[in-house]
Amino acid sequence: FRKVSSHPTLEVVERKRLMCNSNKLIFEKMYLEEDALIYLDTDLVFLRPIEDLWRAFKNFNDDQLFGAVTPLWRIFSDKPFTELEKNPEHFYEMDCEWNFRRGYCENITQRCPGMVVNGVNVVHGNNGAFFSGENTLFKLLHEYWRDLDMSKSLSTVISELKAILPDAVLKDRSCHFVKGLHEMLMKHLKLLDGKLVN
């Protein structure tokens, strides 16, 4: 165990956010022996191996200290949203494929064109999307992976998802009109199973 505390200037930030969320502000004190860390929300479903996310560190230059996917709303805003944009040389912007959220369905070709070509890496159930009845697709993905029998082969998983994803997309309040979304969601699983050549 290691006693850690945040800098006094961060107290205002901590009061505005949950403590479990603000702990990322003191990671460098918590993990002194590590030279790289990945911080993840708990409401994520990975459709691509997490090892591929780990490899993103190799893309950092000597000045970049951390990386993150640009927040969805930031894509259409010209206003700085954090101190990061006043010191951008330390920030590595991750591909949007690592954070598929409901909002991308509103205009996926503009908000994340890479997802259309490369597929979805991670589904993010932010704002309760995994539990809301209106978000059929997100709820189905969460429940499928939560209840998955890990002894099933990847081929079986792909077959099952192929049978249920198209209908879930059609019934989803936000994503029903996104052409080929079920294929974007299955692309990396098929690549892993050798059924698709990239």
N, CA, C and O of each residue as an XYZ file, in Angstrom:
792
protein
N       0.836     -1.183      0.000
C       0.000      0.000      0.000
C       0.874      1.238      0.000
O       1.945      1.256      0.606
N       0.411      2.269     -0.683
C       1.150      3.520     -0.769
C       0.176      4.664     -0.509
O      -0.846      4.785     -1.185
N       0.497      5.496      0.469
C      -0.367      6.636      0.752
C      -0.161      7.692     -0.323
O       0.968      8.112     -0.574
N      -1.248      8.123     -0.962
C      -1.161      9.141     -2.002
C      -2.184     10.224     -1.723
O      -3.209      9.988     -1.083
N      -1.890     11.399     -2.210
C      -2.852     12.499     -2.099
C      -2.658     13.403     -3.296
O      -1.576     13.455     -3.881
N      -3.700     14.107     -3.652
C      -3.624     14.986     -4.816
C      -3.064     16.338     -4.404
O      -3.031     16.694     -3.226
N      -2.636     17.060     -5.389
C      -2.118     18.407     -5.174
C      -3.281     19.308     -4.757
O      -4.390     19.151     -5.266
N      -3.047     20.241     -3.848
C      -4.142     21.136     -3.397
C      -4.889     21.832     -4.528
O      -6.084     22.100     -4.403
N      -4.202     22.130     -5.632
C      -4.875     22.829     -6.730
C      -5.910     21.954     -7.417
O      -6.737     22.461     -8.175
N      -5.882     20.639     -7.166
C      -6.841     19.744     -7.795
C      -8.095     19.524     -6.957
O      -9.010     18.818     -7.380
N      -8.140     20.126     -5.771
C      -9.284     19.909     -4.888
C     -10.592     20.357     -5.524
O     -11.626     19.715     -5.337
N     -10.554     21.445     -6.268
C     -11.769     21.935     -6.928
C     -12.259     20.910     -7.939
O     -13.458     20.646     -8.025
N     -11.344     20.334     -8.699
C     -11.707     19.303     -9.676
C     -12.317     18.110     -8.973
O     -13.318     17.563     -9.436
N     -11.727     17.699     -7.860
C     -12.222     16.524     -7.146
C     -13.610     16.748     -6.564
O     -14.416     15.820     -6.497
N     -13.887     17.966     -6.147
C     -15.216     18.244     -5.597
C     -16.288     18.164     -6.671
O     -17.444     17.863     -6.374
N     -15.914     18.432     -7.921
C     -16.878     18.423     -9.011
C     -17.074     17.039     -9.604
O     -18.061     16.796    -10.298
N     -16.149     16.134     -9.339
C     -16.212     14.807     -9.947
C     -16.206     13.753     -8.849
O     -15.805     14.023     -7.717
N     -16.650     12.559     -9.192
C     -16.620     11.460     -8.237
C     -15.181     11.113     -7.909
O     -14.298     11.238     -8.757
N     -14.947     10.683     -6.694
C     -13.593     10.313     -6.294
C     -13.037      9.185     -7.162
O     -11.850      9.178     -7.488
N     -13.893      8.234     -7.537
C     -13.412      7.125     -8.353
C     -12.971      7.603     -9.729
O     -12.196      6.927    -10.405
N     -13.451      8.744    -10.137
C     -13.070      9.308    -11.425
C     -11.830     10.190    -11.298
O     -11.026     10.271    -12.226
N     -11.676     10.842    -10.160
C     -10.570     11.777     -9.997
C      -9.257     11.073     -9.681
O      -8.204     11.710     -9.687
N      -9.298      9.763     -9.404
C      -8.047      9.083     -9.076
C      -7.053      9.105    -10.232
O      -5.850      8.959    -10.013
N      -7.537      9.284    -11.456
C      -6.614      9.338    -12.594
C      -5.714     10.559    -12.525
O      -4.696     10.617    -13.216
N      -6.074     11.539    -11.700
C      -5.251     12.726    -11.560
C      -3.986     12.461    -10.764
O      -3.059     13.271    -10.786
N      -3.934     11.330    -10.057
C      -2.761     11.019     -9.234
C      -2.136      9.675     -9.602
O      -1.434      9.072     -8.790
N      -2.388      9.208    -10.818
C      -1.820      7.932    -11.247
C      -0.298      7.885    -11.127
O       0.275      6.863    -10.749
N       0.347      9.008    -11.456
C       1.810      8.986    -11.440
C       2.365      8.759    -10.032
O       3.504      8.321     -9.873
N       1.552      9.059     -9.012
C       1.967      8.795     -7.632
C       1.594      7.380     -7.200
O       2.240      6.804     -6.326
N       0.567      6.831     -7.804
C       0.090      5.502     -7.416
C       0.927      4.380     -8.021
O       1.091      3.322     -7.412
N       1.452      4.613     -9.215
C       2.147      3.553     -9.948
C       3.540      4.020    -10.344
O       3.827      4.215    -11.526
N       4.388      4.194     -9.366
C       5.712      4.742     -9.604
C       6.582      3.845    -10.483
O       7.439      4.335    -11.218
N       6.363      2.536    -10.407
C       7.210      1.594    -11.140
C       6.820      1.467    -12.607
O       7.597      0.943    -13.406
N       5.628      1.938    -12.974
C       5.132      1.758    -14.335
C       5.491      2.945    -15.221
O       5.477      4.094    -14.779
N       5.813      2.648    -16.478
C       6.086      3.744    -17.402
C       4.930      3.971    -18.369
O       4.981      4.893    -19.183
N       3.880      3.135    -18.291
C       2.696      3.323    -19.133
C       1.492      2.690    -18.443
O       1.602      1.624    -17.838
N       0.343      3.354    -18.538
C      -0.902      2.870    -17.943
C      -2.051      3.095    -18.915
O      -2.038      4.048    -19.695
N      -3.044      2.214    -18.863
C      -4.285      2.421    -19.606
C      -5.403      2.572    -18.579
O      -5.602      1.702    -17.732
N      -6.127      3.682    -18.664
C      -7.258      3.941    -17.780
C      -8.532      3.777    -18.601
O      -8.694      4.418    -19.639
N      -9.439      2.912    -18.131
C     -10.662      2.628    -18.872
C     -11.887      2.850    -18.015
O     -11.860      2.617    -16.806
N     -12.967      3.302    -18.640
C     -14.260      3.307    -17.963
C     -14.714      1.857    -17.804
O     -14.201      0.965    -18.481
N     -15.664      1.625    -16.921
C     -16.157      0.263    -16.716
C     -17.280     -0.113    -17.676
O     -17.655     -1.282    -17.765
N     -17.819      0.871    -18.395
C     -18.934      0.596    -19.306
C     -18.435      0.474    -20.755
O     -18.868      1.213    -21.639
N     -17.515     -0.477    -20.974
C     -16.947     -0.706    -22.294
C     -17.084     -2.166    -22.698
O     -16.996     -3.067    -21.864
N     -17.300     -2.385    -23.991
C     -17.261     -3.723    -24.570
C     -16.199     -3.688    -25.669
O     -16.327     -2.952    -26.647
N     -15.157     -4.489    -25.496
C     -14.082     -4.540    -26.485
C     -14.442     -5.506    -27.604
O     -14.822     -6.648    -27.349
N     -14.322     -5.046    -28.841
C     -14.539     -5.886    -30.012
C     -13.220     -6.144    -30.748
O     -13.192     -6.782    -31.800
N     -12.156     -5.645    -30.182
C     -10.807     -5.805    -30.713
C      -9.889     -6.070    -29.513
O     -10.144     -5.542    -28.431
N      -8.856     -6.853    -29.670
C      -7.994     -7.167    -28.520
C      -7.427     -5.920    -27.852
O      -6.991     -4.985    -28.524
N      -7.438     -5.919    -26.531
C      -6.919     -4.769    -25.790
C      -5.420     -4.598    -26.036
O      -4.881     -3.509    -25.842
N      -4.752     -5.662    -26.461
C      -3.332     -5.557    -26.798
C      -3.097     -4.529    -27.910
O      -2.058     -3.871    -27.947
N      -4.064     -4.403    -28.805
C      -3.939     -3.419    -29.884
C      -3.999     -1.992    -29.349
O      -3.348     -1.094    -29.885
N      -4.778     -1.787    -28.297
C      -4.818     -0.478    -27.642
C      -3.480     -0.204    -26.958
O      -2.970      0.915    -27.007
N      -2.927     -1.210    -26.333
C      -1.638     -1.073    -25.657
C      -0.547     -0.643    -26.650
O       0.351      0.124    -26.303
N      -0.638     -1.143    -27.881
C       0.364     -0.818    -28.900
C       0.329      0.665    -29.311
O       1.274      1.166    -29.919
N      -0.759      1.353    -28.976
C      -0.859      2.778    -29.322
C       0.250      3.594    -28.660
O       0.619      4.656    -29.162
N       0.782      3.108    -27.542
C       1.867      3.834    -26.879
C       3.078      3.986    -27.801
O       3.840      4.945    -27.674
N       3.251      3.059    -28.713
C       4.385      3.124    -29.637
C       4.261      4.317    -30.598
O       5.248      4.737    -31.201
N       3.042      4.859    -30.737
C       2.824      6.000    -31.629
C       3.117      7.344    -30.958
O       3.186      8.374    -31.628
N       3.288      7.329    -29.640
C       3.574      8.571    -28.921
C       4.956      9.082    -29.314
O       5.883      8.295    -29.504
N       5.091     10.398    -29.434
C       6.434     10.951    -29.610
C       7.004     11.275    -28.231
O       6.354     11.030    -27.214
N       8.202     11.818    -28.198
C       8.879     12.053    -26.922
C       8.200     13.104    -26.049
O       8.429     13.141    -24.840
N       7.365     13.960    -26.647
C       6.705     15.014    -25.882
C       5.320     14.626    -25.370
O       4.791     15.276    -24.469
N       4.731     13.576    -25.932
C       3.357     13.218    -25.570
C       3.328     12.389    -24.289
O       4.003     11.367    -24.166
N       2.523     12.867    -23.341
C       2.431     12.237    -22.031
C       1.220     11.334    -21.894
O       1.252     10.363    -21.137
N       0.146     11.643    -22.620
C      -1.065     10.834    -22.513
C      -1.880     10.937    -23.790
O      -1.723     11.867    -24.581
N      -2.754      9.957    -23.969
C      -3.619      9.945    -25.136
C      -5.052      9.681    -24.730
O      -5.318      9.102    -23.677
N      -5.959     10.106    -25.566
C      -7.384      9.880    -25.320
C      -8.129     10.092    -26.628
O      -7.635     10.743    -27.548
N      -9.325      9.529    -26.687
C     -10.185      9.768    -27.839
C     -10.867     11.119    -27.633
O     -11.370     11.403    -26.546
N     -10.884     11.939    -28.661
C     -11.522     13.244    -28.565
C     -12.995     13.077    -28.208
O     -13.687     12.259    -28.814
N     -13.483     13.841    -27.232
C     -14.911     13.752    -26.892
C     -15.788     14.028    -28.111
O     -15.463     14.874    -28.945
N     -16.883     13.316    -28.201
C     -17.778     13.405    -29.353
C     -18.212     14.830    -29.663
O     -18.158     15.252    -30.818
N     -18.640     15.575    -28.657
C     -19.138     16.935    -28.896
C     -18.044     17.862    -29.367
O     -18.329     18.878    -30.001
N     -16.786     17.536    -29.071
C     -15.667     18.410    -29.440
C     -15.458     18.455    -30.954
O     -14.910     19.429    -31.471
N     -15.884     17.427    -31.660
C     -15.677     17.331    -33.096
C     -16.300     18.525    -33.831
O     -15.785     18.958    -34.862
N     -17.409     19.055    -33.299
C     -18.093     20.155    -33.966
C     -17.919     21.494    -33.257
O     -18.652     22.443    -33.535
N     -16.962     21.575    -32.351
C     -16.764     22.819    -31.606
C     -15.369     23.379    -31.871
O     -14.392     22.632    -31.936
N     -15.287     24.672    -32.022
C     -13.991     25.323    -32.209
C     -13.450     25.891    -30.899
O     -12.341     26.424    -30.875
N     -14.204     25.787    -29.825
C     -13.789     26.363    -28.565
C     -12.943     25.360    -27.777
O     -13.280     24.177    -27.728
N     -11.854     25.817    -27.163
C     -11.070     24.914    -26.308
C     -11.938     24.406    -25.170
O     -12.725     25.162    -24.600
N     -11.798     23.120    -24.837
C     -12.641     22.570    -23.777
C     -11.855     22.204    -22.533
O     -12.455     21.926    -21.495
N     -10.554     22.194    -22.603
C      -9.739     21.919    -21.417
C      -8.416     22.624    -21.561
O      -8.120     23.243    -22.583
N      -7.639     22.517    -20.530
C      -6.286     23.061    -20.570
C      -5.428     22.321    -21.591
O      -4.394     22.837    -22.017
N      -5.846     21.106    -21.993
C      -5.070     20.310    -22.942
C      -4.804     21.072    -24.226
O      -3.712     20.994    -24.789
N      -5.796     21.802    -24.683
C      -5.665     22.462    -25.970
C      -4.779     23.695    -25.898
O      -4.404     24.238    -26.937
N      -4.426     24.165    -24.667
C      -3.458     25.257    -24.524
C      -2.035     24.638    -24.461
O      -1.051     25.377    -24.471
N      -1.919     23.269    -24.395
C      -0.616     22.591    -24.293
C      -0.668     21.295    -25.102
O      -0.351     20.228    -24.576
N      -1.071     21.377    -26.392
C      -1.421     20.188    -27.172
C      -0.254     19.268    -27.516
O      -0.466     18.115    -27.891
N       0.964     19.760    -27.392
C       2.094     18.912    -27.775
C       2.269     17.713    -26.845
O       3.009     16.784    -27.168
N       1.594     17.725    -25.693
C       1.693     16.610    -24.742
C       0.554     15.605    -24.885
O       0.492     14.628    -24.138
N      -0.339     15.836    -25.827
C      -1.555     15.028    -25.977
C      -1.520     14.230    -27.279
O      -1.273     14.792    -28.346
N      -1.768     12.924    -27.194
C      -1.872     12.067    -28.378
C      -3.347     11.741    -28.601
O      -3.986     11.139    -27.738
N      -3.883     12.129    -29.742
C      -5.297     11.896    -30.020
C      -5.500     10.498    -30.600
O      -4.955     10.169    -31.654
N      -6.279      9.691    -29.912
C      -6.544      8.315    -30.328
C      -7.594      8.298    -31.443
O      -8.399      9.221    -31.570
N      -7.569      7.235    -32.243
C      -8.577      7.067    -33.289
C      -9.956      6.910    -32.659
O     -10.106      6.253    -31.629
N     -10.955      7.513    -33.283
C     -12.321      7.481    -32.737
C     -12.909      6.076    -32.704
O     -13.904      5.842    -32.018
N     -12.310      5.137    -33.433
C     -12.799      3.753    -33.431
C     -12.720      3.115    -32.045
O     -13.376      2.109    -31.776
N     -11.909      3.714    -31.169
C     -11.742      3.191    -29.810
C     -12.827      3.693    -28.861
O     -12.717      3.489    -27.652
N     -13.872      4.345    -29.377
C     -14.885      4.875    -28.463
C     -16.226      5.063    -29.186
O     -16.721      6.185    -29.295
N     -16.807      3.972    -29.674
C     -18.107      4.065    -30.348
C     -19.191      4.333    -29.317
O     -19.400      3.549    -28.391
N     -19.877      5.459    -29.495
C     -20.950      5.876    -28.603
C     -22.200      6.150    -29.421
O     -22.145      6.258    -30.646
N     -23.324      6.261    -28.731
C     -24.598      6.516    -29.424
C     -24.520      7.698    -30.369
O     -25.035      7.635    -31.485
N     -23.883      8.775    -29.937
C     -23.844      9.998    -30.724
C     -23.212      9.847    -32.097
O     -23.503     10.637    -32.995
N     -22.360      8.857    -32.280
C     -21.754      8.660    -33.593
C     -22.801      8.279    -34.630
O     -22.619      8.556    -35.815
N     -23.873      7.663    -34.215
C     -24.909      7.239    -35.156
C     -25.584      8.422    -35.846
O     -26.121      8.275    -36.944
N     -25.559      9.583    -35.213
C     -26.214     10.749    -35.795
C     -25.583     11.165    -37.115
O     -26.275     11.655    -38.007
N     -24.281     10.974    -37.246
C     -23.606     11.243    -38.514
C     -22.239     10.572    -38.482
O     -21.212     11.238    -38.354
N     -22.237      9.272    -38.597
C     -21.006      8.502    -38.411
C     -19.968      8.807    -39.479
O     -18.769      8.761    -39.203
N     -20.413      9.120    -40.707
C     -19.448      9.379    -41.771
C     -18.675     10.669    -41.535
O     -17.550     10.811    -42.014
N     -19.262     11.607    -40.805
C     -18.565     12.847    -40.489
C     -17.872     12.761    -39.138
O     -16.745     13.233    -38.983
N     -18.533     12.169    -38.173
C     -17.985     12.128    -36.817
C     -16.850     11.125    -36.667
O     -15.916     11.357    -35.900
N     -16.922     10.021    -37.388
C     -15.849      9.028    -37.293
C     -15.771      8.220    -38.584
O     -16.172      7.056    -38.608
N     -15.262      8.817    -39.652
C     -15.177      8.100    -40.923
C     -14.297      6.858    -40.843
O     -14.502      5.901    -41.590
N     -13.313      6.871    -39.935
C     -12.450      5.701    -39.770
C     -13.198      4.472    -39.316
O     -12.808      3.348    -39.631
N     -14.280      4.682    -38.571
C     -15.081      3.567    -38.083
C     -15.805      2.874    -39.238
O     -15.987      1.656    -39.220
N     -16.209      3.640    -40.225
C     -16.896      3.081    -41.388
C     -15.951      2.157    -42.150
O     -16.363      1.106    -42.643
N     -14.699      2.550    -42.243
C     -13.701      1.780    -42.996
C     -13.075      0.671    -42.149
O     -12.943     -0.464    -42.605
N     -12.692      1.005    -40.917
C     -11.900      0.095    -40.094
C     -12.699     -0.741    -39.110
O     -12.181     -1.716    -38.566
N     -13.948     -0.378    -38.874
C     -14.756     -1.109    -37.908
C     -14.683     -0.495    -36.524
O     -13.933      0.451    -36.286
N     -15.472     -1.046    -35.616
C     -15.574     -0.565    -34.238
C     -14.624     -1.364    -33.356
O     -14.644     -2.595    -33.373
N     -13.799     -0.675    -32.593
C     -12.878     -1.342    -31.667
C     -13.503     -1.549    -30.296
O     -13.389     -2.618    -29.696
N     -14.173     -0.488    -29.807
C     -14.752     -0.510    -28.465
C     -16.126      0.149    -28.499
O     -16.299      1.208    -29.103
N     -17.098     -0.480    -27.852
C     -18.437      0.110    -27.696
C     -18.505      0.686    -26.287
O     -18.216     -0.003    -25.309
N     -18.892      1.962    -26.194
C     -18.957      2.672    -24.918
C     -20.425      2.882    -24.536
O     -21.175      3.538    -25.259
N     -20.812      2.334    -23.425
C     -22.198      2.457    -22.970
C     -22.408      3.658    -22.078
O     -23.109      3.570    -21.070
N     -21.806      4.784    -22.439
C     -21.899      5.975    -21.589
C     -23.341      6.441    -21.435
O     -24.204      6.149    -22.263
N     -23.572      7.169    -20.360
C     -24.909      7.708    -20.037
C     -25.973      6.619    -19.964
O     -27.127      6.848    -20.326
N     -25.590      5.455    -19.503
C     -26.559      4.375    -19.286
C     -27.041      3.678    -20.536
O     -28.071      3.005    -20.505
N     -26.316      3.822    -21.652
C     -26.769      3.229    -22.921
C     -26.905      1.711    -22.849
O     -27.710      1.137    -23.583
N     -26.147      1.053    -21.993
C     -26.223     -0.405    -21.881
C     -27.490     -0.859    -21.162
O     -27.828     -2.043    -21.199
N     -28.191      0.057    -20.514
C     -29.328     -0.336    -19.684
C     -30.651      0.271    -20.127
O     -31.702     -0.091    -19.597
N     -30.618      1.186    -21.087
C     -31.835      1.849    -21.539
C     -32.530      1.021    -22.614
O     -31.888      0.549    -23.552
N     -33.836      0.848    -22.476
C     -34.616      0.094    -23.449
C     -34.662      0.737    -24.820
O     -34.909      0.059    -25.817
N     -34.425      2.058    -24.881
C     -34.445      2.766    -26.164
C     -33.210      2.475    -26.999
O     -33.231      2.622    -28.221
N     -32.138      2.063    -26.343
C     -30.876      1.799    -27.027
C     -30.700      0.291    -27.211
O     -29.830     -0.332    -26.602
N     -31.536     -0.265    -28.051
C     -31.597     -1.709    -28.252
C     -30.243     -2.315    -28.571
O     -29.879     -3.350    -28.013
N     -29.504     -1.688    -29.451
C     -28.214     -2.219    -29.878
C     -27.228     -2.276    -28.723
O     -26.602     -3.311    -28.495
N     -27.083     -1.189    -27.999
C     -26.119     -1.127    -26.909
C     -26.496     -2.097    -25.788
O     -25.637     -2.762    -25.207
N     -27.792     -2.163    -25.498
C     -28.270     -3.078    -24.456
C     -27.989     -4.529    -24.850
O     -27.535     -5.324    -24.026
N     -28.257     -4.867    -26.103
C     -28.027     -6.233    -26.575
C     -26.545     -6.601    -26.501
O     -26.199     -7.691    -26.045
N     -25.667     -5.697    -26.948
C     -24.229     -5.973    -26.902
C     -23.741     -6.189    -25.482
O     -22.970     -7.108    -25.207
N     -24.198     -5.335    -24.589
C     -23.805     -5.478    -23.182
C     -24.262     -6.814    -22.625
O     -23.474     -7.531    -22.007
N     -25.518     -7.156    -22.834
C     -26.054     -8.401    -22.286
C     -25.411     -9.629    -22.929
O     -25.176    -10.634    -22.257
N     -25.128     -9.550    -24.226
C     -24.506    -10.694    -24.899
C     -23.131    -10.986    -24.305
O     -22.831    -12.128    -23.958
N     -22.303     -9.959    -24.189
C     -20.947    -10.174    -23.664
C     -20.969    -10.484    -22.172
O     -20.139    -11.261    -21.700
N     -21.886     -9.904    -21.428
C     -21.988    -10.184    -19.997
C     -22.308    -11.650    -19.741
O     -21.772    -12.259    -18.814
N     -23.186    -12.215    -20.570
C     -23.658    -13.590    -20.354
C     -22.922    -14.628    -21.200
O     -23.291    -15.802    -21.195
N     -21.899    -14.212    -21.918
C     -21.223    -15.114    -22.847
C     -20.556    -16.292    -22.141
O     -19.836    -16.117    -21.158
N     -20.806    -17.478    -22.652
C     -20.109    -18.677    -22.211
C     -18.739    -18.656    -22.882
O     -18.634    -18.826    -24.097
N     -17.693    -18.445    -22.089
C     -16.354    -18.250    -22.648
C     -15.773    -19.510    -23.289
O     -14.699    -19.461    -23.888
N     -16.467    -20.621    -23.168
C     -15.981    -21.834    -23.832
C     -16.429    -21.892    -25.300
O     -15.983    -22.758    -26.053
N     -17.302    -20.976    -25.698
C     -17.745    -20.940    -27.096
C     -16.610    -20.526    -28.006
O     -15.766    -19.713    -27.630
N     -16.590    -21.085    -29.200
C     -15.572    -20.704    -30.174
C     -15.896    -19.323    -30.731
O     -17.040    -18.871    -30.684
N     -14.874    -18.663    -31.257
C     -15.079    -17.353    -31.865
C     -16.019    -17.451    -33.063
O     -16.811    -16.542    -33.310
N     -15.933    -18.553    -33.807
C     -16.836    -18.761    -34.949
C     -18.289    -18.792    -34.502
O     -19.166    -18.245    -35.171
N     -18.541    -19.439    -33.362
C     -19.905    -19.510    -32.823
C     -20.378    -18.121    -32.397
O     -21.517    -17.739    -32.666
N     -19.502    -17.372    -31.735
C     -19.845    -16.014    -31.308
C     -20.209    -15.158    -32.524
O     -21.194    -14.421    -32.504
N     -19.403    -15.267    -33.578
C     -19.665    -14.494    -34.799
C     -21.002    -14.891    -35.407
O     -21.769    -14.027    -35.831
N     -21.289    -16.176    -35.454
C     -22.567    -16.647    -36.006
C     -23.744    -16.126    -35.201
O     -24.752    -15.705    -35.768
N     -23.619    -16.154    -33.879
C     -24.714    -15.681    -33.023
C     -24.927    -14.178    -33.185
O     -26.062    -13.713    -33.288
N     -23.833    -13.426    -33.206
C     -23.968    -11.978    -33.381
C     -24.509    -11.629    -34.762
O     -25.296    -10.694    -34.913
N     -24.084    -12.383    -35.762
C     -24.581    -12.147    -37.122
C     -26.091    -12.335    -37.186
O     -26.772    -11.674    -37.971
N     -26.612    -13.235    -36.359
C     -28.050    -13.508    -36.352
C     -28.852    -12.449    -35.600
O     -30.018    -12.220    -35.921
N     -28.248    -11.802    -34.609
C     -29.033    -10.888    -33.761
C     -28.714     -9.397    -33.958
O     -29.556     -8.548    -33.666
N     -27.515     -9.072    -34.445
C     -27.141     -7.659    -34.562
C     -27.966     -6.859    -35.571
O     -28.388     -5.749    -35.249
N     -28.215     -7.378    -36.782
C     -28.975     -6.560    -37.745
C     -30.334     -6.119    -37.206
O     -30.735     -4.972    -37.405
N     -31.047     -7.019    -36.527
C     -32.353     -6.682    -35.971
C     -32.222     -5.665    -34.840
O     -33.047     -4.759    -34.716
N     -31.178     -5.819    -34.011
C     -30.955     -4.871    -32.912
C     -30.660     -3.476    -33.450
O     -31.120     -2.481    -32.890
N     -29.894     -3.403    -34.533
C     -29.600     -2.098    -35.147
C     -30.886     -1.459    -35.659
O     -31.123     -0.271    -35.438
N     -31.724     -2.249    -36.346
C     -32.976     -1.717    -36.905
C     -33.917     -1.190    -35.832
O     -34.653     -0.231    -36.068
N     -33.900     -1.805    -34.662
C     -34.798     -1.402    -33.578
C     -34.220     -0.291    -32.704
O     -34.921      0.253    -31.851
N     -32.954      0.045    -32.906
C     -32.306      1.029    -32.041
C     -32.778      2.444    -32.371
O     -32.856      2.834    -33.536
N     -33.082      3.185    -31.343
C     -33.609      4.552    -31.483
C     -32.643      5.466    -32.218
O     -33.071      6.284    -33.033
N     -31.348      5.344    -31.945
C     -30.369      6.261    -32.521
C     -29.680      5.733    -33.770
O     -29.332      6.508    -34.661
N     -29.481      4.428    -33.841
C     -28.586      3.870    -34.865
C     -29.276      3.117    -35.997
O     -28.598      2.530    -36.839
N     -30.600      3.118    -36.037
C     -31.322      2.270    -36.987
C     -31.062      2.617    -38.448
O     -31.236      1.766    -39.321
N     -30.650      3.848    -38.729
C     -30.479      4.253    -40.128
C     -29.027      4.146    -40.604
O     -28.743      4.488    -41.752
N     -28.105      3.684    -39.761
C     -26.698      3.601    -40.150
C     -26.468      2.328    -40.957
O     -26.486      1.220    -40.421
N     -26.254      2.509    -42.235
C     -26.083      1.378    -43.143
C     -24.792      0.613    -42.819
O     -23.718      1.205    -42.705
N     -24.916     -0.691    -42.676
C     -23.752     -1.549    -42.452
C     -23.172     -1.501    -41.059
O     -22.052     -1.966    -40.850
N     -23.903     -0.947    -40.086
C     -23.368     -0.826    -38.732
C     -23.056     -2.189    -38.123
O     -22.042     -2.348    -37.442
N     -23.923     -3.175    -38.363
C     -23.667     -4.496    -37.785
C     -22.359     -5.090    -38.312
O     -21.683     -5.829    -37.596
N     -21.999     -4.770    -39.563
C     -20.726     -5.246    -40.115
C     -19.547     -4.513    -39.480
O     -18.499     -5.112    -39.242
N     -19.715     -3.216    -39.205
C     -18.659     -2.456    -38.527
C     -18.383     -3.047    -37.147
O     -17.237     -3.117    -36.702
N     -19.456     -3.470    -36.483
C     -19.331     -4.026    -35.140
C     -18.678     -5.410    -35.140
O     -18.103     -5.819    -34.131
N     -18.759     -6.124    -36.244
C     -18.230     -7.484    -36.300
C     -16.892     -7.594    -37.023
O     -16.304     -8.674    -37.069
N     -16.415     -6.511    -37.575
C     -15.230     -6.570    -38.430
C     -14.015     -7.179    -37.730
O     -13.380     -8.078    -38.281
N     -13.687     -6.716    -36.548
C     -12.481     -7.207    -35.871
C     -12.640     -8.642    -35.372
O     -11.666     -9.392    -35.309
N     -13.857     -9.018    -35.020
C     -14.080    -10.410    -34.635
C     -13.829    -11.335    -35.816
O     -13.238    -12.406    -35.675
N     -14.290    -10.900    -36.981
C     -14.057    -11.706    -38.188
C     -12.576    -11.750    -38.553
O     -12.065    -12.781    -38.989
N     -11.890    -10.614    -38.370
C     -10.450    -10.603    -38.629
C      -9.717    -11.567    -37.705
O      -8.812    -12.285    -38.129
N     -10.117    -11.574    -36.447
C      -9.507    -12.495    -35.492
C      -9.742    -13.946    -35.856
O      -8.893    -14.810    -35.636
N     -10.905    -14.194    -36.412
C     -11.273    -15.565    -36.763
C     -10.763    -15.954    -38.159
O     -10.959    -17.083    -38.609
N     -10.114    -15.010    -38.825
C      -9.554    -15.309    -40.146
C     -10.572    -15.369    -41.251
O     -10.284    -15.889    -42.329
N     -11.783    -14.839    -41.004
C     -12.835    -14.909    -42.019
C     -12.881    -13.662    -42.894
O     -13.694    -13.576    -43.815
N     -12.013    -12.697    -42.609
C     -12.024    -11.449    -43.344
C     -10.576    -11.002    -43.541
O      -9.784    -11.014    -42.599
N     -10.244    -10.619    -44.735
C      -8.887    -10.131    -45.009
C      -8.912     -8.621    -44.990
O      -9.693     -7.997    -45.709
N      -8.060     -8.029    -44.167
C      -8.033     -6.576    -44.022
C      -7.212     -5.933    -45.138
O      -7.077     -4.710    -45.179
